[in-house]
Amino acid sequence: MAPDHPILTVAIALVVLSGLVLSTTRPPDPSEDGVIANLAENVGMETEEDPPAEASEEGTTVVEAAAVPGTEETTVAYEGDSDVTVTYPAIPDADPLTDFLDRTLTDRVHAFDAANPGAASFEGGWRLTAAGDGIVGVRVTTTETDSEETREGHSTYWYETDDGTVHGSSGLLAGQSELAALNERVREEVPDTVSATSLHPISTLYDSLGFSPEGDLIVEFDDGQVAPTSEGRVHVMVDREEAEELLSEFGLRAREAATRSVEEFTVAAAPEADKDGSSPGAPGEFSPIDDEVDCADPDTRCVALTYDDGPGGRTPELLDALAEHDAKATFFVTGHPVAEHPWTVRRTYAEGHELANHTLAHPDLATLGAGGVRADLDPVQAQVYRETGYVMDLMRPPYGSTNDTVARVTEEMGLAQIMWSVDTNDWKDREADVVAERALDGAEDGAIILMHDIHDTTIDASHEIIRELDERGYTMVTVSQLLGTPEPGRSYVDGVPEEPEETEEPEETEDADEDD
């Protein structure tokens, strides 16, 4: 049957046809996206989505360097005994990232060289894992070989192009509690070859976090870091939804940048401020100073418990006792025990205690030249840095033996010399009651108490010492907390403030003006 109004019908048809033609010749308004998507779904049309990011063999996202025009490969300049070839990207208008990578990778090479007497070679390469939305992700892979084995390691750095800040991988997380939660999640998922005592929520352990193309969080550890080297790369994948609660605002941005495909990305402009890429403290980085404790307050009585020559086999038990009383201590570690108990070193750092240098082989430093002093301190600095990322700024000369040469070298290395005001002689008198009595008799505000955590009797005595000091109202703190800001090279015996020197007033004479 013919329509009642043929002219009107034709006019409406022409208007609809014109609208369809117009919609194909102009870009859609963003506000119309939902309408267009619904229309496409209703009529069976397919909408065009951004293609997913590419995945590497390890599962993390990868961006071809060619997608970031002008990127050049730069090599770390290092002079040492090892064969070193380490490269990193130099991206136009991203100088803070370049400076950070050069400085950080140079430090890592030096630490490997210094900590390993059999160091043979250190190689490093890189790839981009994200480039978009003002964020660049750089994943660095290193291969280090010493006299015993070859180990592969990974670290991932995240750069903000607008302000020139580089974040370590733990900076993707919202805070320390989120890193602790991730650490517990990882403990549940790692294979049986991984010891739970090797895993602690510190940034150097969680230094390679990346994303799968689907947005899952991938945590990877270096060979030999949490399991035997023969196990190779240990990694854990955390589902996108579960990881959502752990990520910071920056971490969420980094995930979005990583999971988008990249055809071309350029840094719009260099940061306005002159920066070297350094970022503020991130989750997993700890200070030996608690801002909530003020040892200068007359109402706060502080004492520093210090332990030399460890870690020992029962140091974890000592850490348990300290934790029970919310007490902190300073551990002057020695090179060979550090190599034997690296996981204890990690735990010590993670629980807020202070790590300090007690030399590699416990020599009398006053009998050595400047080169010998440095050669016995440098390896321990490197060992602790490799395990924790922490650069120690205190040392204790074995036997308390020091001289001007030791003072000069420690000043150059940024290390203050820490002696003691109370000597328990626990190395000589292996009786727990005697050691505890000496420590408690000498305890007073500002005291530095010397003990050794390698002796069973000292661990036994420490239970009583810590409990009794707590009952007496003492606050057990680190040496740096006690002293404030120790001066490199200077020697300290206790934390008692020095009395100001009194100057004698000149006697007044009648002709004083003439003497002037």
C-alpha positions as CSV (number, residue, x, y, z in Angstrom):
1,M,0.0,0.0,0.0
2,A,1.4,3.4,-1.0
3,P,2.3,5.8,1.8
4,D,-0.3,8.5,2.6
5,H,2.4,11.3,2.3
6,P,5.0,10.3,-0.4
7,I,6.7,13.7,-0.5
8,L,7.2,13.8,3.3
9,T,8.5,10.2,3.3
10,V,11.1,11.0,0.6
11,A,12.2,14.2,2.5
12,I,12.8,12.2,5.7
13,A,14.8,9.6,3.8
14,L,17.0,12.2,2.3
15,V,17.7,13.8,5.7
16,V,18.6,10.4,7.2
17,L,20.9,9.6,4.2
18,S,22.6,13.0,4.5
19,G,23.3,12.4,8.3
20,L,24.9,9.0,7.5
21,V,27.1,10.5,4.8
22,L,28.1,13.4,7.1
23,S,29.0,11.0,10.0
24,T,31.5,9.2,7.7
25,T,33.2,12.4,6.6
26,R,34.0,14.0,10.0
27,P,35.7,12.6,13.2
28,P,33.2,11.6,15.9
29,D,32.8,13.8,18.9
30,P,34.3,12.1,22.0
31,S,31.0,12.5,23.7
32,E,29.4,10.3,21.1
33,D,31.7,7.3,21.7
34,G,29.3,5.5,23.9
35,V,26.4,6.0,21.4
36,I,28.5,4.9,18.5
37,A,29.7,1.8,20.4
38,N,26.2,0.9,21.3
39,L,25.0,1.4,17.8
40,A,27.8,-0.8,16.4
41,E,27.0,-3.5,19.0
42,N,23.3,-3.4,18.1
43,V,23.9,-3.7,14.4
44,G,26.7,-6.2,14.6
45,M,29.5,-3.8,13.6
46,E,33.1,-4.2,15.0
47,T,34.7,-1.2,16.8
48,E,38.4,-0.5,16.3
49,E,40.4,-0.8,19.5
50,D,44.1,0.1,20.2
51,P,46.2,-3.0,19.5
52,P,47.7,-4.5,22.7
53,A,51.3,-4.0,23.7
54,E,53.8,-6.6,22.6
55,A,55.1,-9.2,25.0
56,S,58.7,-10.2,25.5
57,E,59.8,-13.8,26.1
58,E,59.6,-13.2,29.8
59,G,56.1,-11.9,29.6
60,T,56.7,-8.2,30.2
61,T,55.7,-5.6,27.7
62,V,58.3,-4.4,25.1
63,V,58.6,-1.3,23.0
64,E,60.8,-1.2,20.0
65,A,63.5,1.4,20.3
66,A,62.7,2.7,16.8
67,A,59.3,3.9,18.2
68,V,61.2,6.5,20.1
69,P,63.0,8.5,17.4
70,G,66.5,9.7,18.2
71,T,67.2,7.2,20.9
72,E,70.9,6.3,21.0
73,E,72.8,3.6,22.9
74,T,75.4,4.8,25.3
75,T,78.1,2.8,27.1
76,V,79.1,3.1,30.7
77,A,82.7,4.3,31.1
78,Y,84.4,2.2,33.8
79,E,88.0,1.5,34.6
80,G,88.6,-1.6,36.8
81,D,89.9,-5.1,36.9
82,S,86.8,-6.7,35.4
83,D,85.8,-6.8,31.7
84,V,82.8,-4.4,31.6
85,T,80.4,-3.7,28.7
86,V,77.2,-2.0,29.9
87,T,74.9,0.0,27.6
88,Y,71.8,2.1,28.3
89,P,69.5,4.3,26.2
90,A,69.9,8.1,25.7
91,I,66.5,9.5,24.7
92,P,66.3,13.1,23.4
93,D,65.1,15.6,26.0
94,A,65.4,13.0,28.8
95,D,68.8,13.9,30.2
96,P,67.8,13.2,33.8
97,L,67.1,9.6,32.8
98,T,70.4,9.4,31.0
99,D,72.3,10.8,34.1
100,F,70.5,8.4,36.4
101,L,71.2,5.3,34.4
102,D,74.9,6.2,34.0
103,R,75.3,6.9,37.7
104,T,73.3,3.9,38.9
105,L,74.9,1.4,36.5
106,T,78.4,2.6,37.3
107,D,77.7,2.1,41.0
108,R,76.4,-1.4,40.3
109,V,79.5,-2.3,38.3
110,H,81.8,-0.9,41.1
111,A,79.9,-2.9,43.7
112,F,80.2,-6.1,41.7
113,D,83.9,-5.5,41.2
114,A,84.6,-4.6,44.9
115,A,82.5,-7.3,46.4
116,N,83.8,-10.2,44.3
117,P,87.5,-11.1,44.5
118,G,87.0,-13.4,41.5
119,A,85.1,-10.8,39.5
120,A,85.7,-11.5,35.8
121,S,83.1,-9.7,33.7
122,F,80.0,-7.6,33.9
123,E,77.7,-7.1,30.8
124,G,74.5,-5.1,30.6
125,G,71.9,-4.4,27.9
126,W,68.5,-2.8,27.9
127,R,65.1,-2.6,26.2
128,L,62.1,-0.2,26.6
129,T,59.1,-1.7,28.3
130,A,56.8,1.4,28.1
131,A,56.7,4.7,26.2
132,G,53.6,6.8,26.5
133,D,51.5,9.3,28.5
134,G,54.7,11.0,29.7
135,I,56.3,7.8,31.1
136,V,59.2,5.8,29.8
137,G,60.1,2.3,31.3
138,V,63.6,0.9,30.8
139,R,64.4,-2.7,31.7
140,V,68.1,-3.4,32.2
141,T,69.4,-7.0,32.0
142,T,72.9,-7.7,33.4
143,T,75.1,-10.7,33.3
144,E,77.9,-11.0,35.9
145,T,80.6,-13.6,36.0
146,D,83.0,-14.4,38.8
147,S,85.3,-17.3,39.6
148,E,82.3,-19.4,40.7
149,E,79.4,-18.8,38.4
150,T,77.5,-16.6,35.9
151,R,74.3,-14.9,37.1
152,E,71.7,-12.9,35.1
153,G,69.9,-10.0,36.8
154,H,67.1,-7.6,35.9
155,S,66.1,-4.1,37.1
156,T,63.4,-1.8,35.7
157,Y,63.3,2.0,36.0
158,W,60.4,4.3,35.3
159,Y,60.9,7.9,34.1
160,E,58.5,10.8,34.3
161,T,59.2,13.0,31.3
162,D,57.5,16.2,32.7
163,D,59.5,16.6,35.9
164,G,62.6,14.5,35.2
165,T,62.1,12.0,38.1
166,V,63.2,8.4,37.8
167,H,61.4,5.8,40.0
168,G,62.8,2.5,41.0
169,S,60.3,-0.3,40.6
170,S,59.1,-0.2,44.2
171,G,58.0,3.4,43.3
172,L,55.1,1.8,41.4
173,L,53.6,0.8,44.8
174,A,51.5,3.0,47.0
175,G,53.6,2.6,50.1
176,Q,55.5,0.4,52.5
177,S,52.4,-1.6,53.6
178,E,51.7,-2.3,49.9
179,L,55.2,-3.5,49.4
180,A,54.9,-5.7,52.5
181,A,51.6,-7.1,51.1
182,L,53.3,-7.9,47.8
183,N,56.1,-9.6,49.6
184,E,53.7,-11.9,51.4
185,R,51.9,-12.6,48.1
186,V,55.2,-13.5,46.5
187,R,56.1,-15.8,49.4
188,E,52.9,-17.7,48.7
189,E,53.6,-18.1,45.0
190,V,57.3,-18.8,44.7
191,P,58.5,-22.3,44.1
192,D,59.7,-24.5,47.0
193,T,63.3,-23.8,46.1
194,V,62.9,-20.2,47.4
195,S,63.4,-19.8,51.1
196,A,61.0,-17.5,52.9
197,T,63.9,-16.0,54.9
198,S,65.3,-14.6,51.6
199,L,62.3,-12.4,50.9
200,H,61.9,-9.1,52.7
201,P,60.1,-5.9,51.6
202,I,63.1,-3.9,50.5
203,S,63.5,-1.9,47.3
204,T,66.6,-3.6,46.0
205,L,64.9,-7.0,46.1
206,Y,61.8,-5.6,44.3
207,D,63.8,-3.7,41.7
208,S,62.2,-5.2,38.6
209,L,58.5,-4.8,38.4
210,G,56.8,-4.8,35.1
211,F,53.5,-5.5,33.4
212,S,52.1,-8.1,31.0
213,P,50.1,-6.8,28.0
214,E,47.0,-7.6,30.0
215,G,48.1,-5.4,32.9
216,D,49.2,-8.2,35.3
217,L,52.0,-7.2,37.6
218,I,55.2,-9.3,37.0
219,V,57.8,-9.5,39.8
220,E,61.2,-10.9,38.8
221,F,64.3,-11.7,40.9
222,D,67.9,-12.1,39.8
223,D,69.6,-15.5,39.5
224,G,70.8,-16.6,42.9
225,Q,69.0,-13.8,44.7
226,V,66.3,-15.8,46.4
227,A,67.0,-19.3,45.2
228,P,70.1,-21.3,44.0
229,T,71.6,-19.8,40.8
230,S,70.8,-23.1,39.1
231,E,67.1,-22.3,39.4
232,G,67.6,-19.3,37.0
233,R,65.1,-16.5,36.9
234,V,62.4,-16.6,39.6
235,H,59.3,-14.6,38.9
236,V,55.7,-14.2,40.1
237,M,52.7,-12.8,38.3
238,V,50.0,-11.0,40.3
239,D,46.6,-10.7,38.6
240,R,45.7,-7.2,37.3
241,E,42.7,-6.8,39.7
242,E,44.7,-8.0,42.7
243,A,47.6,-5.7,41.8
244,E,45.3,-2.7,41.5
245,E,45.1,-2.3,45.3
246,L,48.9,-2.2,45.5
247,L,49.8,0.4,42.9
248,S,50.3,4.1,43.5
249,E,48.7,6.7,41.2
250,F,52.0,6.7,39.3
251,G,52.0,2.9,39.2
252,L,48.5,3.0,37.6
253,R,49.8,5.5,35.0
254,A,52.8,3.3,34.3
255,R,50.6,0.3,33.8
256,E,48.4,2.1,31.3
257,A,51.5,3.3,29.4
258,A,53.0,-0.1,29.4
259,T,49.9,-1.9,28.1
260,R,49.3,0.4,25.1
261,S,50.9,-0.3,21.8
262,V,53.4,2.4,20.6
263,E,53.8,3.5,17.0
264,E,55.8,6.6,17.9
265,F,56.7,8.4,21.1
266,T,58.7,11.6,21.7
267,V,59.5,13.5,24.8
268,A,57.9,16.9,24.2
269,A,60.5,18.9,26.1
270,A,63.2,18.6,28.6
271,P,62.2,19.2,32.3
272,E,62.3,22.9,33.2
273,A,64.2,22.2,36.5
274,D,67.8,21.0,36.3
275,K,67.5,17.4,37.7
276,D,69.7,14.3,37.7
277,G,66.8,11.8,37.9
278,S,67.0,11.3,41.7
279,S,63.7,10.5,43.4
280,P,62.6,10.9,47.0
281,G,62.5,7.8,49.3
282,A,60.5,5.0,47.9
283,P,58.9,2.0,49.5
284,G,61.6,-0.4,50.7
285,E,64.1,2.3,51.5
286,F,64.8,2.7,55.2
287,S,66.6,5.3,57.3
288,P,68.4,4.4,60.6
289,I,66.9,7.5,62.1
290,D,63.3,7.5,63.4
291,D,61.8,11.0,63.2
292,E,59.5,10.3,66.1
293,V,62.4,9.8,68.5
294,D,64.4,12.8,69.8
295,C,67.4,11.8,71.9
296,A,68.1,15.5,72.6
297,D,64.9,15.6,74.6
298,P,65.8,15.6,78.3
299,D,62.8,13.3,78.9
300,T,64.1,10.7,76.5
301,R,67.0,8.5,77.7
302,C,68.7,6.9,74.7
303,V,71.2,4.1,74.6
304,A,72.8,2.4,71.6
305,L,73.3,-1.4,71.6
306,T,76.0,-2.3,69.0
307,Y,77.1,-5.7,67.8
308,D,80.3,-6.5,66.0
309,D,81.7,-9.3,63.7
310,G,78.4,-10.7,62.5
311,P,76.0,-11.6,61.2
312,G,76.1,-14.9,63.2
313,G,73.9,-18.0,63.1
314,R,71.8,-16.7,66.0
315,T,71.5,-13.1,64.9
316,P,67.9,-13.7,63.7
317,E,67.0,-14.7,67.3
318,L,68.5,-11.4,68.5
319,L,66.4,-9.6,65.9
320,D,63.3,-11.3,67.3
321,A,64.2,-10.1,70.8
322,L,64.7,-6.5,69.6
323,A,61.4,-6.5,67.7
324,E,59.6,-7.8,70.8
325,H,60.6,-4.6,72.6
326,D,60.5,-2.2,69.6
327,A,64.2,-1.7,70.1
328,K,66.8,-0.8,67.4
329,A,70.5,-1.6,67.3
330,T,73.5,-1.0,65.1
331,F,75.3,-4.0,63.5
332,F,79.0,-3.5,62.6
333,V,79.2,-6.3,60.0
334,T,82.3,-8.1,58.7
335,G,82.8,-9.2,55.1
336,H,83.0,-12.9,55.4
337,P,79.9,-13.3,57.6
338,V,78.0,-11.0,55.3
339,A,78.8,-13.4,52.4
340,E,77.7,-16.3,54.6
341,H,74.4,-14.7,55.9
342,P,73.2,-12.3,53.2
343,W,69.5,-12.9,54.0
344,T,70.1,-11.9,57.6
345,V,71.6,-8.6,56.4
346,R,68.4,-8.0,54.3
347,R,66.2,-8.7,57.3
348,T,68.3,-6.4,59.6
349,Y,67.9,-3.6,57.1
350,A,64.2,-4.3,56.5
351,E,63.5,-4.1,60.3
352,G,65.0,-0.6,60.7
353,H,68.3,-1.4,62.3
354,E,71.5,0.2,61.3
355,L,74.2,-1.5,59.2
356,A,77.8,-0.3,59.6
357,N,81.2,-1.3,58.3
358,H,83.6,-3.5,60.4
359,T,86.0,-4.3,57.6
360,L,86.5,-7.4,55.4
361,A,89.0,-9.4,57.4
362,H,89.1,-7.6,60.8
363,P,92.7,-6.3,60.6
364,D,94.4,-3.7,62.8
365,L,93.8,-0.7,60.5
366,A,96.4,1.4,62.2
367,T,99.1,-1.0,60.9
368,L,98.0,-0.5,57.3
369,G,98.6,2.3,54.7
370,A,95.8,4.3,53.1
371,G,95.4,1.7,50.3
372,G,95.2,-1.2,52.7
373,V,92.6,0.6,54.8
374,R,90.4,1.3,51.8
375,A,90.9,-2.2,50.5
376,D,89.5,-3.6,53.7
377,L,86.5,-1.3,53.9
378,D,85.4,-1.0,50.3
379,P,84.3,-4.6,49.8
380,V,82.0,-4.5,52.8
381,Q,80.4,-1.3,51.5
382,A,79.8,-3.1,48.2
383,Q,78.4,-6.2,49.8
384,V,75.8,-4.4,51.9
385,Y,74.9,-2.2,49.0
386,R,74.3,-5.2,46.7
387,E,72.1,-6.8,49.3
388,T,70.1,-3.8,50.5
389,G,70.8,-0.8,48.3
390,Y,72.0,1.0,51.5
391,V,75.2,3.0,51.5
392,M,76.7,2.7,55.0
393,D,78.1,5.9,56.7
394,L,79.5,4.4,59.9
395,M,82.4,2.1,60.6
396,R,84.2,0.7,63.7
397,P,87.9,0.0,63.5
398,P,88.7,-3.5,64.8
399,Y,90.1,-3.3,68.3
400,G,89.3,0.4,68.3
401,S,92.7,0.9,66.6
402,T,92.9,4.0,64.5
403,N,95.2,6.8,63.5
404,D,95.4,9.8,61.2
405,T,95.6,7.6,58.1
406,V,92.4,5.8,59.1
407,A,90.7,9.1,59.8
408,R,91.7,10.5,56.4
409,V,90.5,7.4,54.5
410,T,87.2,7.2,56.4
411,E,86.6,10.8,55.8
412,E,87.1,10.4,52.1
413,M,84.7,7.4,52.1
414,G,82.0,9.3,54.1
415,L,82.4,7.0,57.2
416,A,82.4,8.2,60.8
417,Q,84.4,6.2,63.3
418,I,82.3,4.8,66.1
419,M,84.0,3.6,69.3
420,W,82.2,2.8,72.6
421,S,81.7,3.9,76.2
422,V,80.8,0.4,77.6
423,D,82.9,-2.7,76.8
424,T,81.2,-5.9,77.9
425,N,84.3,-8.0,77.1
426,D,81.9,-10.6,75.9
427,W,84.5,-12.1,73.6
428,K,86.7,-12.9,76.6
429,D,84.2,-13.8,79.3
430,R,81.7,-16.2,77.7
431,E,79.2,-16.0,80.6
432,A,75.7,-14.5,79.8
433,D,75.1,-13.2,83.3
434,V,78.5,-11.5,83.4
435,V,77.9,-9.9,80.0
436,A,74.4,-8.7,81.0
437,E,75.6,-7.2,84.3
438,R,78.4,-5.2,82.6
439,A,76.0,-3.9,79.9
440,L,73.4,-2.9,82.5
441,D,75.8,-1.4,84.9
442,G,77.3,0.8,82.2
443,A,74.0,1.8,80.7
444,E,73.2,5.5,80.9
445,D,71.8,8.2,78.7
446,G,74.1,8.5,75.6
447,A,75.9,5.2,76.2
448,I,77.3,3.1,73.3
449,I,77.5,-0.5,74.4
450,L,79.9,-2.9,72.6
451,M,79.0,-6.6,72.1
452,H,79.4,-9.3,69.5
453,D,76.4,-11.2,68.0
454,I,78.6,-14.2,66.9
455,H,78.7,-15.5,70.5
456,D,75.9,-17.7,71.9
457,T,76.4,-16.2,75.4
458,T,76.0,-12.7,74.0
459,I,72.7,-13.7,72.4
460,D,71.6,-15.2,75.7
461,A,72.6,-12.1,77.6
462,S,70.9,-9.8,75.1
463,H,67.5,-11.1,76.0
464,E,68.0,-9.9,79.6
465,I,69.7,-6.7,78.6
466,I,67.0,-5.6,76.1
467,R,64.2,-6.5,78.6
468,E,65.8,-4.8,81.5
469,L,66.7,-1.6,79.6
470,D,63.1,-1.4,78.4
471,E,61.8,-1.8,81.9
472,R,64.1,1.0,83.1
473,G,62.6,3.3,80.5
474,Y,65.5,3.5,78.1
475,T,64.9,4.0,74.4
476,M,67.2,1.6,72.4
477,V,68.3,3.4,69.2
478,T,70.7,3.2,66.4
479,V,74.1,5.0,66.7
480,S,73.0,7.6,64.0
481,Q,69.9,8.2,66.0
482,L,72.0,8.8,69.1
483,L,74.6,11.0,67.5
484,G,72.4,13.0,65.1
485,T,74.6,13.5,62.0
486,P,78.0,11.9,62.6
487,E,80.9,13.7,60.8
488,P,82.9,11.5,58.4
489,G,86.4,10.7,59.7
490,R,85.6,11.8,63.2
491,S,85.8,9.4,66.1
492,Y,82.9,9.1,68.6
493,V,82.8,7.4,72.0
494,D,79.3,8.1,73.1
495,G,76.3,10.4,72.5
496,V,76.7,12.6,75.5
497,P,76.8,16.3,74.3
498,E,80.1,17.9,74.7
499,E,80.3,20.7,77.2
500,P,81.1,24.1,75.7
501,E,84.7,25.1,76.3
502,E,85.0,27.9,78.8
503,T,87.2,30.8,77.8
504,E,89.0,32.7,80.5
505,E,88.1,36.4,80.6
506,P,91.3,38.6,80.5
507,E,91.9,40.4,83.7
508,E,91.1,44.0,83.6
509,T,94.0,46.4,84.2
510,E,94.2,50.1,84.3
511,D,96.2,50.2,81.0
512,A,94.0,47.6,79.2
513,D,93.2,50.1,76.5
514,E,96.8,50.7,75.8
515,D,97.5,46.9,75.4
516,D,94.8,46.8,72.8
